[in-house]
Amino acid sequence: MPTIIWEKYLLWLVPSLLKKVYVAEDNSVEIFSSSYSLKTLFLFLKYHQSFKFENLIDLTIVDNLKFFSKFTLYYNLLSTRKNLRASVVLNLTQNSIIPSLVDIFEGFSWLEREAWDMFGIFFEKNCDLRRLLTDYGFSGNPLKKNFPLSGYLEVYYNNINRRVMYKPVKLEQEYRFFELIFPWQP
C-alpha cells in the first residue's frame, strides 16, 4: 500500500483510536494516539491484514522540559510482510500511567524497564519494573532534563571501612568567564 494512502485509510478504519496520522516527505508515518486507546491500537496494527506490524522495534522518549506534555513517546513499528514502518506517538504529562504492551509484544519488557529507570515513566501491568541501567540505591531518573549533570551522590570505596560509601557531591571548581572571541589569549 502506498504510504500516502495511509492517512485516510487509518482514519477511516479506526477513527476513535487516533488523534492524527501524519505522513512526512520521506514517507515515514507518525500515528498520534492517546494512552487510553494505546493497547487497542497496537492490537489493531499487529493483527490487521493490511498492516501486520509484528515487530515493535524500539521505544524512544523525548523530555520536553518547558511544554505541557512533559514526555513524548515514540513506538517504532516494523512490518516485514508488508515492508512498512510506522511510529506511534504519545504525548504524556509528568505522572501519566501508560498501559504495558508486554502481553502484545513479549520482548518489550526490557524497553519499558529502561524507560522507567531512566525517565520514571510508569507502565501499568508490567510485573518487572526494576532498575535496569542504574544501581538499586540510585535516586532519581538520570535522563530527565531537570536531573543535575553531576548527580546528587558520589560513590567511592573507603579503604578504612572496606566498603562502598556515598557522600554528597561538592563541586570544587570555580566558575570561569571565557572570552569567546579569542579564548587562547589571557
C-alpha positions, 0 to 999 in steps of 0.5 A: 500500500502506498504510504500516502494512502495511509492517512485516510485509510487509518482514519477511516478504519479506526477513527476513535483510536487516533488523534492524527496520522501524519505522513512526512516527505520521506514517507515515514508515518507518525500515528498520534494516539492517546494512552487510553486507546494505546493497547487497542491500537497496537492490537489493531496494527499487529493483527490487521491484514493490511498492516501486520506490524509484528515487530515493535522495534524500539521505544524512544522518549523525548523530555520536553522540559518547558511544554505541557506534555512533559514526555513524548513517546515514540513506538517504532513499528516494523512490518516485514510482510508488508515492508512498512514502518510506522511510529506511534506517538504519545504525548504524556504529562509528568505522572501519566500511567501508560498501559504495558504492551508486554502481553502484545509484544513479549520482548518489550519488557526490557524497553519499558524497564529502561524507560522507567529507570531512566525517565520514571515513566510508569507502565501499568501491568508490567510485573518487572519494573526494576532498575535496569541501567542504574544501581538499586540505591540510585535516586532519581531518573538520570535522563530527565532534563531537570536531573543535575549533570553531576548527580546528587551522590558520589560513590567511592570505596573507603579503604578504612571501612572496606566498603562502598560509601556515598557522600554528597557531591561538592563541586570544587571548581570555580566558575570561569568567564571565557572570552569567546572571541579569542579564548587562547589569549589571557 
